[in-house]
């Protein structure tokens, strides 16, 4: 088994060597016939090799793509514009982000589909700057139970920046699914059914804030709170309230010698059939730089779901190596990066098996 596993890892290691010797890539500017318009293309790809096994169950070894994305940002007169991002990582091209923006003074506005006010550990943590292989499990589970697994919702958001503090208020559909009978409401009077069979008027309202310390470099903290009355399929037709907080010392991988991150995410659904499900998750991460281009990390998470009396622990550990920083000490850590991660899920409920996952992932961005 060891020999077979090493043979699967060999092509990934070869790809790392090729990237190490290649020239660095940058986001590309594109000229247009309209002088006031500036267009920038960017992209990322994350191929990975994974080996997962379930205690007294199945095991699986194979290759995959976590992300394969191309984005376009067009700015008009430096204030307004649009942002589009597509993903081909699932075998078909699908929209990820699609929104218009307008910035003026301390204010910025968005309208469309995007990651708005929500847990800092979820959609607001860029896929290129994830500490480990994946985002915190408690954040990903929050998305699966609320607005959707990719952390995007349709709506509008206003953000105010005052000094080192930002405030964001988002009003959204409460369901980020592209299905026109769910989150995406875009009917016309000619369609014959202006509601497309839908009968709901609920929305999601979320307020978030974050402050960056001026006294301690790298220290940021904040929180969020919201309600969602959309009663979408992801919530099993229930309304909910949610809240959370974060405290980060070094938000991005490779940003400083020692990093620590604390996330707390709570969720409380309406009572259905004398049962009121709620959950509370805590995530604690620590990382240490072992080289200017490498760091070790470890994360412990605990989630308690009261409606089902279900408690689960997640342990993640591993290391990352920045090939771009090996080439140039001033290069961004995330541009070309290799990450190795080992993850284990430890359910406390009797009869549920332990699950483990070992992943080697290559990241290349421009």
C-alpha positions as CSV (number, residue, x, y, z in Angstrom):
1,X,0.0,0.0,0.0
2,X,2.8,2.4,0.9
3,X,4.5,1.8,-2.5
4,X,1.3,2.4,-4.4
5,X,0.6,5.6,-2.4
6,X,4.0,7.0,-3.1
7,X,3.6,6.2,-6.8
8,X,0.5,8.4,-6.8
9,X,2.2,11.2,-5.1
10,X,5.1,11.3,-7.6
11,X,3.3,13.3,-10.3
12,X,2.3,15.9,-7.7
13,X,5.8,16.3,-6.5
14,X,7.0,16.6,-10.1
15,X,4.5,19.4,-10.7
16,X,5.9,21.2,-7.6
17,X,9.4,21.0,-9.1
18,X,8.2,22.5,-12.4
19,X,6.5,25.4,-10.7
20,X,9.5,26.1,-8.6
21,X,11.5,26.6,-11.7
22,X,8.9,28.6,-13.6
23,X,8.5,32.4,-13.7
24,X,6.0,34.0,-11.3
25,X,2.6,34.9,-12.6
26,X,0.6,38.1,-12.0
27,X,-3.0,39.1,-12.5
28,X,-3.3,40.4,-16.0
29,X,-4.5,43.9,-17.1
30,X,-6.5,44.1,-20.3
31,X,-6.9,47.3,-22.3
32,X,-10.3,48.2,-23.7
33,X,-11.7,50.7,-26.3
34,X,-13.2,52.7,-23.4
35,X,-10.4,54.5,-21.6
36,X,-12.2,54.7,-18.3
37,X,-12.6,50.9,-18.0
38,X,-9.9,48.7,-16.5
39,X,-10.2,44.9,-16.7
40,X,-8.1,42.5,-14.6
41,X,-8.1,38.7,-15.0
42,X,-7.1,36.4,-12.3
43,X,-7.3,32.7,-11.6
44,X,-6.4,29.7,-9.4
45,X,-6.2,26.0,-9.6
46,X,-5.9,23.5,-6.7
47,X,-5.2,19.9,-7.8
48,X,-5.0,17.4,-5.0
49,X,-4.3,13.8,-4.1
50,X,-6.4,12.3,-1.3
51,X,-6.5,9.2,0.7
52,X,-9.5,8.7,3.0
53,X,-10.6,5.8,5.2
54,X,-13.4,5.1,7.5
55,X,-12.9,2.9,10.6
56,X,-14.1,-0.6,9.8
57,X,-15.3,0.7,6.5
58,X,-14.2,1.8,3.1
59,X,-11.0,3.5,2.0
60,X,-10.3,5.5,-1.2
61,X,-7.3,6.8,-3.0
62,X,-7.6,9.3,-5.9
63,X,-6.9,12.6,-7.6
64,X,-9.2,15.6,-7.7
65,X,-9.6,19.3,-8.3
66,X,-10.7,21.4,-5.3
67,X,-10.9,24.6,-7.2
68,X,-10.2,25.7,-10.9
69,X,-11.4,29.3,-11.2
70,X,-11.1,32.2,-13.5
71,X,-12.2,35.7,-12.4
72,X,-12.7,39.0,-14.1
73,X,-12.9,42.4,-12.4
74,X,-13.9,45.4,-14.5
75,X,-13.7,48.9,-12.9
76,X,-15.4,52.0,-14.4
77,X,-14.1,55.4,-13.4
78,X,-12.4,53.8,-10.3
79,X,-15.6,53.7,-8.4
80,X,-18.1,51.3,-10.0
81,X,-17.7,48.0,-11.7
82,X,-18.5,44.3,-11.8
83,X,-16.9,41.1,-10.6
84,X,-17.4,37.7,-12.2
85,X,-15.8,34.4,-11.1
86,X,-16.4,30.9,-12.6
87,X,-15.3,27.5,-11.4
88,X,-14.6,24.3,-13.4
89,X,-13.5,22.2,-10.5
90,X,-16.6,20.0,-10.5
91,X,-16.4,19.0,-14.2
92,X,-18.7,21.7,-15.5
93,X,-18.3,25.5,-15.6
94,X,-20.5,27.1,-12.9
95,X,-20.8,30.7,-11.6
96,X,-19.4,31.4,-8.2
97,X,-19.5,35.2,-7.7
98,X,-21.4,37.7,-9.8
99,X,-22.0,41.1,-8.5
100,X,-21.8,44.9,-9.2
101,X,-20.0,47.2,-6.8
102,X,-19.8,50.9,-6.1
103,X,-17.2,52.5,-3.8
104,X,-17.4,56.1,-2.5
105,X,-15.5,57.5,0.4
106,X,-15.8,55.2,3.4
107,X,-18.7,53.3,1.9
108,X,-18.8,50.4,-0.5
109,X,-21.9,48.6,-1.9
110,X,-22.5,45.3,-3.6
111,X,-25.5,43.7,-5.4
112,X,-25.6,40.2,-6.8
113,X,-24.3,36.9,-5.6
114,X,-21.3,37.0,-3.2
115,X,-19.9,36.2,0.2
116,X,-21.4,38.9,2.5
117,X,-21.7,39.3,6.2
118,X,-21.2,35.8,7.8
119,X,-18.7,33.9,9.9
120,X,-15.1,35.1,9.2
121,X,-13.9,31.6,8.9
122,X,-16.2,30.7,6.0
123,X,-16.6,32.6,2.7
124,X,-14.7,35.6,3.9
125,X,-11.6,33.5,4.2
126,X,-10.3,33.3,0.6
127,X,-9.8,29.9,-0.9
128,X,-6.3,30.9,-1.8
129,X,-5.5,31.8,1.9
130,X,-7.0,28.9,3.8
131,X,-4.7,27.9,6.7
132,X,-4.9,24.1,6.0
133,X,-6.4,22.0,3.2
134,X,-10.0,23.2,3.9
135,X,-11.7,25.9,5.9
136,X,-12.7,25.1,9.5
137,X,-15.2,22.3,9.6
138,X,-17.6,24.2,11.9
139,X,-17.7,27.0,9.3
140,X,-18.3,24.6,6.4
141,X,-21.1,22.9,8.3
142,X,-22.6,26.2,9.1
143,X,-22.9,27.0,5.4
144,X,-24.4,23.6,4.6
145,X,-27.1,24.2,7.1
146,X,-27.9,27.8,6.2
147,X,-27.2,29.7,3.0
148,X,-25.4,27.0,1.1
149,X,-22.1,25.1,0.9
150,X,-20.1,27.7,-1.0
151,X,-21.0,30.6,1.3
152,X,-22.6,32.8,-1.3
153,X,-26.1,34.4,-1.2
154,X,-28.1,36.7,-3.6
155,X,-28.6,40.1,-2.1
156,X,-27.3,43.6,-1.4
157,X,-24.7,44.8,1.1
158,X,-23.5,48.1,2.5
159,X,-20.1,48.3,4.1
160,X,-18.7,51.2,6.1
161,X,-15.0,51.6,6.9
162,X,-14.0,53.9,9.7
163,X,-10.3,53.8,10.5
164,X,-9.4,50.2,11.4
165,X,-13.0,49.1,11.8
166,X,-15.5,47.9,9.2
167,X,-19.2,47.4,9.5
168,X,-21.2,45.4,7.0
169,X,-25.0,44.9,6.7
170,X,-26.3,42.4,4.2
171,X,-29.9,41.7,3.2
172,X,-30.1,38.5,1.2
173,X,-32.4,35.8,-0.3
174,X,-31.3,33.4,2.5
175,X,-30.6,30.7,0.0
176,X,-27.6,31.0,-2.4
177,X,-28.7,28.2,-4.7
178,X,-28.8,29.1,-8.4
179,X,-32.2,27.3,-8.9
180,X,-34.7,29.9,-10.1
181,X,-37.4,28.4,-7.8
182,X,-35.1,29.0,-4.8
183,X,-32.4,31.7,-4.3
184,X,-32.3,33.1,-7.8
185,X,-35.5,35.1,-8.4
186,X,-35.4,36.7,-11.9
187,X,-38.7,36.1,-13.5
188,X,-40.3,38.3,-16.1
189,X,-44.0,39.0,-16.7
190,X,-43.9,37.0,-19.9
191,X,-43.0,33.8,-18.1
192,X,-46.6,32.9,-17.2
193,X,-45.7,32.5,-13.6
194,X,-44.0,35.4,-12.0
195,X,-43.3,33.5,-8.7
196,X,-42.1,30.3,-10.5
197,X,-44.2,28.3,-8.1
198,X,-42.6,29.9,-5.1
199,X,-44.6,31.1,-2.1
200,X,-42.3,32.7,0.4
201,X,-41.4,36.3,1.4
202,X,-38.7,35.6,3.9
203,X,-35.2,37.2,3.7
204,X,-31.9,37.0,5.6
205,X,-30.4,40.0,7.4
206,X,-26.9,39.8,8.8
207,X,-24.7,42.4,10.5
208,X,-20.9,41.9,10.9
209,X,-18.0,44.0,12.2
210,X,-14.3,43.6,12.3
211,X,-11.5,45.7,13.9
212,X,-7.8,45.6,13.1
213,X,-5.6,46.5,16.1
214,X,-3.2,49.4,15.8
215,X,-1.3,48.3,18.8
216,X,-0.6,44.7,18.0
217,X,0.5,43.9,14.4
218,X,-1.6,41.1,12.9
219,X,-4.4,41.2,15.5
220,X,-8.0,41.4,14.2
221,X,-11.2,40.6,15.9
222,X,-14.9,40.9,15.2
223,X,-18.3,39.2,15.1
224,X,-21.6,38.8,13.3
225,X,-25.3,38.2,14.1
226,X,-28.2,37.5,11.8
227,X,-31.6,36.0,11.2
228,X,-33.0,34.1,8.2
229,X,-36.7,33.6,7.6
230,X,-36.4,32.2,4.0
231,X,-37.2,28.7,5.1
232,X,-35.0,27.2,2.4
233,X,-34.4,23.5,1.7
234,X,-30.9,23.8,3.3
235,X,-32.6,24.6,6.6
236,X,-35.3,21.9,6.2
237,X,-37.8,24.7,5.9
238,X,-37.0,26.3,9.2
239,X,-36.1,29.9,10.2
240,X,-33.0,30.5,12.3
241,X,-30.9,33.0,14.1
242,X,-27.1,32.9,14.1
243,X,-24.1,34.6,15.7
244,X,-20.4,34.3,16.1
245,X,-17.0,35.9,16.9
246,X,-13.4,35.6,15.8
247,X,-10.0,36.6,17.2
248,X,-7.0,36.2,14.8
249,X,-3.4,36.9,15.4
250,X,-2.0,36.5,11.9
251,X,-5.0,35.8,9.5
252,X,-3.1,34.6,6.5
253,X,-0.6,31.7,6.1
254,X,3.0,32.7,6.2
255,X,2.2,36.2,7.4
256,X,4.2,36.1,10.6
257,X,6.4,33.7,12.7
258,X,3.6,32.6,15.1
259,X,-0.1,32.7,14.3
260,X,-3.3,31.8,16.3
261,X,-7.0,31.9,15.4
262,X,-10.1,31.4,17.4
263,X,-13.6,31.1,15.9
264,X,-16.9,30.6,17.6
265,X,-20.1,30.0,15.5
266,X,-23.6,29.5,16.9
267,X,-26.9,28.5,15.2
268,X,-30.4,28.2,16.6
269,X,-33.3,27.0,14.6
270,X,-37.0,27.6,15.3
271,X,-38.8,24.9,17.3
272,X,-40.4,22.2,15.2
273,X,-42.4,19.3,16.8
274,X,-41.2,20.2,20.3
275,X,-37.6,20.0,19.1
276,X,-35.4,23.1,18.8
277,X,-32.1,22.2,17.2
278,X,-29.1,24.4,17.9
279,X,-25.4,24.1,17.4
280,X,-22.3,25.7,18.9
281,X,-18.9,25.2,17.3
282,X,-15.4,26.3,18.5
283,X,-12.2,26.2,16.4
284,X,-8.7,26.9,17.6
285,X,-5.7,27.0,15.2
286,X,-2.0,27.5,15.8
287,X,0.7,27.8,13.2
288,X,4.5,28.3,13.4
289,X,6.9,29.4,10.7
290,X,9.8,26.9,10.3
291,X,11.3,28.6,7.3
292,X,10.6,31.9,5.5
293,X,8.7,29.8,3.0
294,X,7.1,27.1,5.2
295,X,5.0,26.7,8.3
296,X,3.4,23.9,10.4
297,X,-0.2,24.2,11.6
298,X,-2.6,22.4,13.8
299,X,-6.3,22.9,14.5
300,X,-8.8,21.6,17.0
301,X,-12.5,21.9,16.6
302,X,-15.5,20.9,18.7
303,X,-19.1,21.1,17.6
304,X,-22.2,20.4,19.8
305,X,-25.6,19.9,18.1
306,X,-28.2,19.9,20.8
307,X,-31.2,18.9,18.8
308,X,-29.7,15.5,18.1
309,X,-27.4,15.3,21.1
310,X,-24.5,15.0,18.7
311,X,-21.0,16.1,19.5
312,X,-18.1,15.9,17.1
313,X,-14.4,16.7,17.3
314,X,-12.2,17.6,14.3
315,X,-8.4,17.5,14.4
316,X,-6.3,18.9,11.5
317,X,-2.6,19.1,11.3
318,X,0.0,19.5,8.5
319,X,2.4,21.8,6.8
320,X,2.6,24.2,3.9
321,X,5.4,25.2,1.6
322,X,5.3,28.4,-0.5
323,X,7.2,27.8,-3.8
324,X,6.7,31.4,-4.8
325,X,8.4,32.6,-1.6
326,X,11.2,30.1,-2.0
327,X,12.0,31.8,-5.3
328,X,11.5,35.3,-4.1
329,X,11.4,36.3,-0.4
330,X,9.1,39.2,-1.1
331,X,6.6,37.2,-3.1
332,X,3.1,36.5,-1.7
333,X,3.0,33.2,0.2
334,X,-0.2,32.0,-1.5
335,X,0.8,32.4,-5.2
336,X,2.4,28.9,-5.5
337,X,1.9,26.7,-2.5
338,X,2.0,23.0,-1.6
339,X,0.0,21.9,1.5
340,X,0.0,18.6,3.2
341,X,-2.8,17.9,5.7
342,X,-4.1,15.1,7.9
343,X,-7.7,15.4,9.2
344,X,-9.7,13.2,11.5
345,X,-13.3,13.3,12.6
346,X,-14.0,11.9,16.1
347,X,-17.8,11.6,16.7
348,X,-18.8,11.1,20.3
349,X,-22.1,9.4,19.4
350,X,-21.9,5.6,19.8
351,X,-21.9,3.6,16.6
352,X,-20.5,6.4,14.5
353,X,-17.1,5.5,13.0
354,X,-13.9,7.6,13.0
355,X,-13.1,9.1,9.6
356,X,-9.6,10.1,8.5
357,X,-8.3,12.0,5.4
358,X,-4.8,12.6,4.1
359,X,-4.4,15.2,1.4
360,X,-1.6,16.7,-0.6
361,X,-2.7,19.8,-2.5
362,X,-0.9,22.0,-5.0
363,X,-2.0,25.7,-5.5
364,X,-1.2,27.9,-8.3
365,X,-2.6,31.4,-8.8
366,X,-2.2,34.4,-11.1
